[in-house]
Amino acid sequence: MSAMVIARAPLRVPLAGGLTDVKPYAERFGGITISATVSLAARVTWLPSLDGRFEVVAEGRAEAAASAADVRNDLVRAALTTFGEGLEPARIGVWLDVGGNSGLGASGAICTALVHAMLAVRGEAVEPAALGAAAARLEVEELRGASGYHDANISARGGLRRLHYAGANVTDEPLGMSAAARADVAGSFMLFAIGRTGLTGPSLGTLVSRLDRALPVLHDIKAVATTLAGALAAGDLDAVAWCVGEQQRLKQRLPGDFVDAEVLSLTARVAATGASAQVPGGKIGGYLLVCCPDGQQREVRSALRGLREVPLEFTAEGSRVVRF
């Protein structure tokens, strides 16, 4: 009988450099991202099949399939056909602590948890960097979407990290921060649900199709990530907040679905308090990330009254798996 496995891969909040990890840019120019994993996560449960079929529960839908190739859920099917050779049919559940299309890296975390679960069923251990590479390959190459290498790699590794991208080759450069500086930075951030959903694929597809026009802005976004690295190392929260807001301002100049009247209103309301905000992800997603460099949390809550604040905890742990 197959093993029973639970894999947990954290979601992330991007701080700067996002979109420079998109495949065509990263391959031509190299990308940089700085982001942090949070306590919200994707989970994959893997149980032995009861009747020789694949049973999948994901995104609120249940299905049964005679073979891996017949599974309708795109992420699960791609994971099974890419990494599942020789595995027995199973009951597979995919669970998220947030709604789908959130902008918090859900698909990358799901890919990471799926790959981690399948390797665990085989009894194979894997280092975080190798797991991130495999999950990013699944999301970017096998699913053939307009996507980037960031989400799976940060989910696999965990923590507040600066990642460099030479195409699919991802390296982790230390930020040089003390434990106290990390705690101060983490404590300056807030997260609010804005109740939006949007697909990343069409937005990034537009960006990729107009990449040459977008290059000057993407170069500037990469420069902001470098500036943020220096601010983090120095413990300069004012500069950290500026970088978070500058990432949003630059992203709004790119082709794709990155700004509308509501986004402009929300970020302006935050800016009036002296804090900075961005909408995470490669589209207009479901959350607003706020950085309060001078303890403006009370003022931000007042400015954003009516929005639900989501408890936000930065975490050091990457993808983990338990095999029974």
N, C-alpha and C positions, 0 to 999 in steps of 0.2 A: 504493500500500500504506500502511496506517495506521502511525503512529509506534509505536516501542517505548518504553515509559515505566516507570520505577520511582519510586514515591512512598513516602516514609517520614514517618510522623507519630508523635511521641513520646507515650508514656503519661504519666500524672501521678500524683502523690501529693497528696491534699488535706490542708491543715493546719487551716483553720478556715473557717466560713461555708457549708460544703457543705449543700445542700438548700434554701438560700434562693434558689438559681438555678432551682428548679423553676417551671415556667411560671406557674401561678396565683398563687403567692406573689410572684414577681418582677414580674408585671404589676400586682398590687395595692399592693405595699409597697416594691418594689425590693430586690434582693439584693446581697450582697457575698461573694466568695470569695477566699481566699488559698491558692495552691497552687503546685506546682513540677513542671515536666516532668523526666523522668528518662531514662536511657540506654536503657531498654526501649522498644520501639516496635511499631507496626503498619506493615506494608508491603503495598503493592499493586503487582503487576506487570501490565502491559498489553501484550499481544503481538497482532500481526495474526492474524485467524482463518485457519485452513487450509482450511475447507470451507464458509464462509458462515454458520456457527452461532456462538452465544455459548457458550463453554466456561468454566465457573467452577469453581475449586477453592477452597473455604473451609471452615473448621471441620472439616477432615479428610474432607470429602465432595466428590466431583466430579460435575458435571452438564453436560448440553448442552441448549441450547434454541434453537428456531428464531427467537425474537424476544425482545427485552428483557422484555416483559410476561410471558413464559413462564418466566423465571428463578425458581427456587424460593427461593434465598437472599434473605431480606427486605432486608438492607442493600444488596446489589448490585442487586437489582431496583429498589428505590426510587431509588438513585443513577442508574441507567440511564434510568429513565422520567422522572426530574426534570431531569437535566442532560445526558443523552446524545443528545438529538435531533440527527439528522444524522450521528452517528458510525457507522462501519462495525462489523459484528460483530467480536468480539475474544476472545482467550483471557485471562481475568482470574484472577489468583491473589491471595488474601488470606492474609497470614501474620502471626502474632503471636509475640512473644518470651515470652509467658506463655500459660497456658491461658485459655479463654474464661470469662466471668462472674467475672473476677478481682477486681473492685472498683477497678481501676487506670485506669478510663476507656477500656477497649478499644473499645467500640462508637463512642464519640465520635472516637477516633483513626482507626478504620477509615473512618468517614464522611468525615473530613478527608482521608485519603489517597485515597479513591475520587474525591472531587470534585477534588482537586488533580491526580490523574492524568488525568481527563477533560478538564480545562481545558488541561493540557499537550498532550494529543493534538490539541486544536484549535489549539495554538500561542498560547494566551492566557496572559499573565502575570497574577498576582493578588497583591494585598497581603495580609499576614497577617490583618488585621481583616476584610477582605471574604471571605477564605477561611473564617475561623471562622464568620462570619454565615451563609454558604451551607451549610456542613456542619452547623451547629446547626439551621438550617431543615430540613435533610434528616432529622435525628434526631428533632427535637421535633414538627415540623409534618407532614411527609410520612408519617412512620411512625406518627404519631398515638399515640405511647406516653406513659405517665406518665414524663416525662424532663425534663431541665434543659438550660440553655444553656451550662453550664460547660465540659464536657469538650472539645467541639469547639473552643471559643474559646481555651482554654489550649493545646491541642495545636497549633493553627495558629500561635499567637504564640511559644510556648516561653518558658522562663525561670521564675523565681520572681516571681509577679505577684499584684497585687490587682486584681480585676476587679469592676466594678459593673454591675448588671443592672437596666434599666428595661424589663421584658419582654425582647423580643428585641434591644433596643438595648444593646450592651455597650461600656463604656468602660474604659480601662486607666489606673489612677491610680498614679503612681510611689510606691515604698515608701521612697525616701530612704535607701537603705542603701549603705554603702561596700563596696568589693570584699572587704575583710578581714572585714567583718561577714557578708557572704554566704557566704564560705568557712567561717567559724565555725559558722554555722547549718547549712549543708549537712553539715559534719562531725559534727554532733550526732545525726544521724538514722541509724537502722538499719531494715532490712526483713526480715521473716521470713515464710516460706510456712507457712500453717497447714492447707493441704490441704482447704479448704472450697470449694464452689461454690454459687452461688445466683443466681436470676434477679432482676434489678433491677426489672423491670416490675411484678410483683405487689406487691413491697414499697412502691414509690413509688405504685402505684395505691391501696393502703390509705391512705397518707399523704394523697394528694390528696382521697380520698373523705371524710376526716375533718379536712380542713384547718382549719376554724374552731376545732376543739378543740385543734389543734396550734399555733395562732398564737402564744400566749405563749412557747412553747419556741423556735419559729423566730425570733421577735424576739430572744430571748436568744442564739441561735446567731449572728445577725447582729452583735450587740454583741461577741461573742467575736472575730469577725473584725476589728472595729475595734480592740479591745484588742491583738490580735496585731500589727496594723500598727504600733502604737506600740512594742511590744516589739522588733520587728525593727529599726525605725529606731534604737532605743536600744542594740541589741546585747545585750539582756537575755535570756540563754538560759533562766534560771529562769522568766521570764514566758512565753517561747515554749513551754516544756514544759507549763506550766500550761494554756495555751490549747489545745494539742493534746489533753491529757487532758480538758479541759472540753468540747471539741467532742464527744468520745465519750460523756461522761456525759450531756450534754443529748440527744444523738441517741438514747440508750437510753430516753428518756422519750417518744419519738414513737411514734405508731401505725405499724406496719410491721415488717419483719424486721430488727431492729437489735441484738438482744441475746439471749443464751441462757446456759446454765451455763458452756459452754466460754469464751465471750467474757469473762464475769465472772472466771473463773479466770485467764485469760491476762493481762488488764489488772491484776488484783490482784497477780500475780507480778511484773509489771514495776513497779508502784507501790511494792512493798516494797523495790526497789533505789534509789528516789528518782527514777526516770525516769517518763515518761508514755507512754501508748500509745493508739492508736485503730485500729479496723478500717476501712479506707477503703471508700468507696462507699455507694450507696443501699440496701444490704442487708448481710447477713453474707457478706463476700467471702472471698477466698483468702489474704489477707495481713494481717500485723500491722505497723503503722508505729510505731516507737519513737523518742522524743526523749530524749537523754541530756544534760542540761544541765551535769553536773559530771564528765563522763568515765566514766560507769558502764558502758561497753560490756562490759567483762569480766564484771561482775556480771549484766548482762542476759543475756549468752550462757549463763551458768550457770543463771539462773532459767528460761530457755527451752530448756534442753538437750533434744534430741530434735526440735526444729524446725530446718528448714533455713534458714540465713541467706542472703539473696539480696543480692549486691553492689548497692549503691545509689549512684548518681551523679546529682546534680542537673545539668541541662544548660540552656544558654541558647538552644539552637537549636530552632526550631519546625519545622513541616512543610517538607520539602524534596522536590524532584522533579528527576529527570534524564531528559532526552529524547534518544533515540538516532536 
